[in-house]
Amino acid sequence: MIIDDQHYDIIIVGTGAGGGTLAQKLAPTGKRILILERGDRMALSEQNRADVDVFKKERYHAPEQWYDQEGEPFSPQTNYAVGGNTKIYSASLMRMRDRDFTAVPHQEGIAPEWPFQYADLEPYYTAAEQLYQVHGSATGDPTEPEHSGEYPFPAIDHEPLMQPIIEGLSHQGLNPAPLPLSLTRQDDDPTGDAEVFGIDLALKHDNVTLKTSAQVVALHTDPSGKAIKGVQAEVGRQTIMFSADIVVLACGAVNSAMLLLDSANDCHPHGLANSSDLVGRHLMKQKLTVIVEKAAGKNSGEFPRTVSVNDFYWGNRDYEYPMGHIENSGGLLRDIVFAESPPLLSVLAQVLPGNRLMGLAVKSIGWWAQTGMLPDPNNRVQRLKGKLRFEFEPNNFEAHDRLVYQWIEVLKKLELTTDTVKSNSIFPRGEAPLSVVGYQLGTCRMGTDPTTSVLDTHCRTHDIDNLYVVDGSFFPSCPAVGPALTIMANALRVGDHLCDRLKG
């Protein structure tokens, strides 16, 4: 093993929404920062741009196999590259609703209250929207929480095909609203991600070093077990030990938890920061269903998603519990390339298989129905016989089924009020499979009680003073909107705390 002769003030492991955002926040401090990323830079042609057969090639699947609770292997759809999963996401950056931070009753239980509230994170939401150049509008959605500042850019114009659909939704008494999107405003790289707005900005500072193809395999504590003193990584074909005063994990909820568990030692026999036995537990990911609506005519198949509907987010008069979030998929050919989209392929293939898939895609409109789920300590990741075991049973079925039913009823009414939608009353749909893990949350949940949480309110581990986690691991509950903006905003919040700590 090679011992790196440089000592760093901070080591950040991972470059996605959490790690990339935090890196650019800390870079101006002048402190020596090392960023370790197990992947490499992605070629521009691979970023949100691909042919319809991208998933047959498994381009966006991780290079290893995970195993489900039955012991069956699967290839997780998660991206190892500079920028992480933000390199292949849809750049939809929504705020959690203010009530999402409170204790929320669901039919199957109560989503726990967060240790801070929406008002505490709101300034960081605004800062993250400015950083990621979000195009949006805070008006039109009755569930949209209060904003202290405007979006930096106006909402993206809807595709002409979508305009009569939006009007038809309004005629039904619904509130279609612009979907906030991160864009670089550059034609050669239009989608905003954590490489562009995080890592690349951080690397403009001479005190920041990025090492790619550097997979961290273990963390080592000092003899007391109260501080991380070594970060062991496989860099190319070499094993190198790095050291730092502060270590921040941002590997994704699954891999951050597994790194802590795999780093067990005499002081932490069940894994680092795991005195609560909660590292790896409370794994959550949204229930996602794609619903395909046949259009009356052809479209480009490549327009961006721009519409969200949250009228069912907190339920309706027939169901008092939250149901979730709806957004259009954009052009189906465009959406197929995103990591969360395999059910879209499967639904299209069922309706029109084979070489006619492209034809159907340009004659259809897709919608995503997204529902949160409740934390369950039995949903977890762990290492069994050397294999990463992903033990996961979804919940909150009734709420999601009602959301899908409600939206199909909305689409049926659209058939009667617009010429844009083809009248057939058939709306193929498919649920995201287990392998879709882009929205992985909760494995190192945050809280004030060390016996019921892994991280404190600053995302520092209760057990180890200089160890932080800033990816989706910290979520105590799972909202129905995508978590990316919340991860980015929280990284800025934790960044302020770390700046203060570094000054001290």
Secondary structure, 3 states (H helix, E strand, C coil): CEEEEEEEEEEEECCCHHHHHHHHHHHHHCCCEEEECCCECCCHHHCCCCCHHHHCCCCCCCCCCEEECCCCEECCECCCECCHHHHCCCCECCCCCHHHHCCEEECCEEECCCCCCHHHHHHHHHHHHHHCCEECCCCCCCCCCCCCCCCCECCCCCCCCCHHHHHHHHHCCCCCEECCEEECCCCCCCECCCHHHHHHHHCCCCCEEEECCEEEEEEEECCCCCCEEEEEEEECCEEEEEEEEEEEECCCHHHHHHHHHHCCCCCCCCCCCCCCCCCCECCECCEEEEEEEEECCCCCCCCCCCEEECCCCCCECCECCCCCEEEECCCHHHHCCCCCCHHHHHHHHHHCCHHHHHHHHCCEEEEEEEECCCCCCCCEEEEECCEEEEECCCCCHHHHHHHHHHHHHHHHHHHHHCCCECCCCCCCEEECCCCECCCCECCCCECCCCCCCCECCCCEECCCCCEEECCHHHCCCCCCCCCHHHHHHHHHHHHHHHHHHHHC
